[in-house]
């Protein structure tokens, strides 16, 4: 194992690679930077934030799912999982983001940067690579300055590092205490915590880093 990575594992945090990660993900990342490792060697677990994100729609939580190619089973390494482009999910996701957030204060502020990921010419083959490129953009938009490093081998558990690979999960209630901020449809369903980081960005804009 790389000595530098081993040092980071012993004192930092291990995070998965998510699609439009939830707010908690960026809180942890901002807290533990620069000693952050992104898990690259794990097998692909289904029904997680690795290929889905939650946003606030007029009816409440709307889950956006990036479809993966057939054959992407739990024994497939995350870095080898391919995205399926059999139907135009990019267009669907972008339409959903627009419908849910066009009324927000900062949607137009970030629109052009994000839109690039939802065009047909941006058909990145692998899920990990797509999420990685998107994460780099989100770090820039949230103004979190840190260099991302990756695991070079898989470990089932870490005894000294903070391991968030399974704790940040759509089916698990987060223990993160989150201060409410304005959300477009909060008069309907109230404040919904730990949505995708884009919910925070579109509603709080440049103040996102202070919130985190």
C-alpha positions as a Python dict, from the first residue, in 0.01 Angstrom:
ca = {
    (1, 'X'): (0, 0, 0),
    (2, 'X'): (114, 352, -79),
    (3, 'X'): (268, 500, 238),
    (4, 'X'): (90, 831, 196),
    (5, 'X'): (-246, 658, 154),
    (6, 'X'): (-182, 438, 457),
    (7, 'X'): (-114, 751, 664),
    (8, 'X'): (-436, 912, 544),
    (9, 'X'): (-637, 599, 625),
    (10, 'X'): (-505, 603, 980),
    (11, 'X'): (-609, 961, 1048),
    (12, 'X'): (-869, 1062, 793),
    (13, 'X'): (-1191, 940, 639),
    (14, 'X'): (-1298, 701, 364),
    (15, 'X'): (-1591, 803, 146),
    (16, 'X'): (-1764, 630, -146),
    (17, 'X'): (-1807, 790, -487),
    (18, 'X'): (-2166, 913, -514),
    (19, 'X'): (-2387, 1069, -782),
    (20, 'X'): (-2483, 1427, -680),
    (21, 'X'): (-2400, 1335, -318),
    (22, 'X'): (-2618, 1438, -22),
    (23, 'X'): (-2534, 1729, 206),
    (24, 'X'): (-2390, 1498, 473),
    (25, 'X'): (-2128, 1376, 224),
    (26, 'X'): (-1994, 1728, 177),
    (27, 'X'): (-2005, 1801, 549),
    (28, 'X'): (-1784, 1496, 612),
    (29, 'X'): (-1557, 1580, 320),
    (30, 'X'): (-1516, 1938, 435),
    (31, 'X'): (-1451, 1825, 794),
    (32, 'X'): (-1183, 1566, 716),
    (33, 'X'): (-1005, 1736, 427),
    (34, 'X'): (-730, 1703, 316),
    (35, 'X'): (-715, 1349, 457),
    (36, 'X'): (-991, 1208, 238),
    (37, 'X'): (-981, 883, 47),
    (38, 'X'): (-1245, 790, -209),
    (39, 'X'): (-1320, 418, -228),
    (40, 'X'): (-1237, 290, -576),
    (41, 'X'): (-1187, -83, -516),
    (42, 'X'): (-1519, -186, -359),
    (43, 'X'): (-1780, -402, -529),
    (44, 'X'): (-2089, -220, -654),
    (45, 'X'): (-2368, -213, -392),
    (46, 'X'): (-2714, -156, -537),
    (47, 'X'): (-2977, 95, -421),
    (48, 'X'): (-2727, 342, -278),
    (49, 'X'): (-2625, 700, -354),
    (50, 'X'): (-2359, 563, -590),
    (51, 'X'): (-2609, 589, -874),
    (52, 'X'): (-2899, 786, -725),
    (53, 'X'): (-2973, 1122, -567),
    (54, 'X'): (-3268, 1275, -382),
    (55, 'X'): (-3405, 1617, -470),
    (56, 'X'): (-3709, 1819, -354),
    (57, 'X'): (-4007, 1805, -590),
    (58, 'X'): (-4357, 1953, -542),
    (59, 'X'): (-4466, 1608, -417),
    (60, 'X'): (-4171, 1563, -180),
    (61, 'X'): (-3856, 1358, -233),
    (62, 'X'): (-3784, 1268, -595),
    (63, 'X'): (-3513, 1008, -657),
    (64, 'X'): (-3301, 1041, -969),
    (65, 'X'): (-3142, 710, -1071),
    (66, 'X'): (-2853, 666, -1312),
    (67, 'X'): (-2923, 333, -1485),
    (68, 'X'): (-2634, 90, -1501),
    (69, 'X'): (-2565, -159, -1778),
    (70, 'X'): (-2697, -511, -1741),
    (71, 'X'): (-2444, -738, -1580),
    (72, 'X'): (-2342, -481, -1317),
    (73, 'X'): (-2389, -715, -1024),
    (74, 'X'): (-2276, -684, -665),
    (75, 'X'): (-1953, -867, -759),
    (76, 'X'): (-1861, -598, -1014),
    (77, 'X'): (-1600, -349, -896),
    (78, 'X'): (-1740, 3, -872),
    (79, 'X'): (-1479, 135, -1115),
    (80, 'X'): (-1594, -122, -1376),
    (81, 'X'): (-1968, -46, -1361),
    (82, 'X'): (-2092, 97, -1690),
    (83, 'X'): (-2375, 346, -1732),
    (84, 'X'): (-2664, 245, -1955),
    (85, 'X'): (-2767, 497, -2217),
    (86, 'X'): (-3045, 279, -2360),
    (87, 'X'): (-3288, 560, -2281),
    (88, 'X'): (-3225, 930, -2239),
    (89, 'X'): (-3200, 948, -1861),
    (90, 'X'): (-2977, 1257, -1887),
    (91, 'X'): (-3262, 1454, -2044),
    (92, 'X'): (-3503, 1322, -1779),
    (93, 'X'): (-3271, 1418, -1492),
    (94, 'X'): (-3213, 1765, -1632),
    (95, 'X'): (-3584, 1822, -1686),
    (96, 'X'): (-3646, 1715, -1326),
    (97, 'X'): (-3375, 1946, -1189),
    (98, 'X'): (-3521, 2235, -1388),
    (99, 'X'): (-3879, 2164, -1282),
    (100, 'X'): (-3779, 2140, -916),
    (101, 'X'): (-3531, 2426, -891),
    (102, 'X'): (-3583, 2682, -1165),
    (103, 'X'): (-3767, 2896, -910),
    (104, 'X'): (-3477, 2878, -666),
    (105, 'X'): (-3253, 3179, -611),
    (106, 'X'): (-2937, 3033, -766),
    (107, 'X'): (-3041, 2777, -1028),
    (108, 'X'): (-2940, 3003, -1316),
    (109, 'X'): (-2612, 3076, -1139),
    (110, 'X'): (-2502, 2710, -1168),
    (111, 'X'): (-2714, 2600, -1464),
    (112, 'X'): (-2454, 2614, -1741),
    (113, 'X'): (-2188, 2423, -1547),
    (114, 'X'): (-2422, 2139, -1456),
    (115, 'X'): (-2602, 2123, -1788),
    (116, 'X'): (-2283, 2000, -1954),
    (117, 'X'): (-2326, 1667, -1771),
    (118, 'X'): (-2673, 1613, -1913),
    (119, 'X'): (-2600, 1644, -2283),
    (120, 'X'): (-2566, 1345, -2514),
    (121, 'X'): (-2206, 1435, -2600),
    (122, 'X'): (-2124, 1387, -2229),
    (123, 'X'): (-2191, 1013, -2236),
    (124, 'X'): (-1908, 898, -2010),
    (125, 'X'): (-1905, 515, -2021),
    (126, 'X'): (-1826, 435, -1656),
    (127, 'X'): (-2032, 538, -1353),
    (128, 'X'): (-1726, 603, -1136),
    (129, 'X'): (-1569, 832, -1399),
    (130, 'X'): (-1895, 1022, -1449),
    (131, 'X'): (-1940, 1073, -1075),
    (132, 'X'): (-1574, 1169, -1036),
    (133, 'X'): (-1598, 1443, -1299),
    (134, 'X'): (-1922, 1565, -1144),
    (135, 'X'): (-1765, 1565, -797),
    (136, 'X'): (-1475, 1780, -917),
    (137, 'X'): (-1728, 2033, -1047),
    (138, 'X'): (-1927, 2024, -722),
    (139, 'X'): (-1612, 2083, -518),
    (140, 'X'): (-1545, 2389, -732),
    (141, 'X'): (-1902, 2517, -697),
    (142, 'X'): (-1906, 2465, -320),
    (143, 'X'): (-1559, 2622, -294),
    (144, 'X'): (-1413, 2324, -110),
    (145, 'X'): (-1044, 2319, -190),
    (146, 'X'): (-890, 1976, -150),
    (147, 'X'): (-711, 1715, -355),
    (148, 'X'): (-901, 1390, -390),
    (149, 'X'): (-706, 1066, -345),
    (150, 'X'): (-827, 711, -398),
    (151, 'X'): (-790, 372, -233),
    (152, 'X'): (-555, 135, -412),
    (153, 'X'): (-689, -182, -249),
    (154, 'X'): (-1010, -287, -74),
    (155, 'X'): (-1044, -319, 304),
    (156, 'X'): (-1369, -451, 455),
    (157, 'X'): (-1327, -220, 752),
    (158, 'X'): (-1101, 47, 893),
    (159, 'X'): (-1017, 58, 1262),
    (160, 'X'): (-868, 407, 1287),
    (161, 'X'): (-1019, 604, 998),
    (162, 'X'): (-1376, 727, 987),
    (163, 'X'): (-1553, 499, 742),
    (164, 'X'): (-1860, 645, 568),
    (165, 'X'): (-1894, 386, 291),
    (166, 'X'): (-2211, 229, 433),
    (167, 'X'): (-2335, 484, 687),
    (168, 'X'): (-2442, 746, 431),
    (169, 'X'): (-2728, 553, 273),
    (170, 'X'): (-3074, 636, 131),
    (171, 'X'): (-3240, 386, 366),
    (172, 'X'): (-3059, 503, 679),
    (173, 'X'): (-3156, 808, 879),
    (174, 'X'): (-2857, 1040, 904),
    (175, 'X'): (-2737, 1134, 1251),
    (176, 'X'): (-2611, 1463, 1115),
    (177, 'X'): (-2780, 1756, 1287),
    (178, 'X'): (-2878, 1982, 1000),
    (179, 'X'): (-2989, 2341, 1041),
    (180, 'X'): (-3290, 2416, 816),
    (181, 'X'): (-3240, 2645, 520),
    (182, 'X'): (-3499, 2777, 274),
    (183, 'X'): (-3625, 2518, 24),
    (184, 'X'): (-3849, 2597, -273),
    (185, 'X'): (-4135, 2365, -175),
    (186, 'X'): (-4098, 2371, 203),
    (187, 'X'): (-4451, 2512, 246),
    (188, 'X'): (-4577, 2174, 121),
    (189, 'X'): (-4365, 1917, 301),
    (190, 'X'): (-4157, 2120, 543),
    (191, 'X'): (-3778, 2109, 556),
    (192, 'X'): (-3632, 1790, 407),
    (193, 'X'): (-3285, 1712, 537),
    (194, 'X'): (-2985, 1558, 367),
    (195, 'X'): (-3099, 1601, 9),
    (196, 'X'): (-2851, 1621, -278),
    (197, 'X'): (-2593, 1897, -252),
    (198, 'X'): (-2760, 2064, -552),
    (199, 'X'): (-3062, 2141, -329),
    (200, 'X'): (-2832, 2339, -101),
    (201, 'X'): (-2646, 2502, -389),
    (202, 'X'): (-2957, 2612, -577),
    (203, 'X'): (-3111, 2757, -260),
    (204, 'X'): (-2806, 2900, -80),
    (205, 'X'): (-2562, 2971, -361),
    (206, 'X'): (-2225, 3113, -250),
    (207, 'X'): (-2330, 3072, 115),
    (208, 'X'): (-2312, 2694, 76),
    (209, 'X'): (-1955, 2672, 205),
    (210, 'X'): (-2049, 2865, 521),
    (211, 'X'): (-2343, 2632, 575),
    (212, 'X'): (-2123, 2326, 541),
}
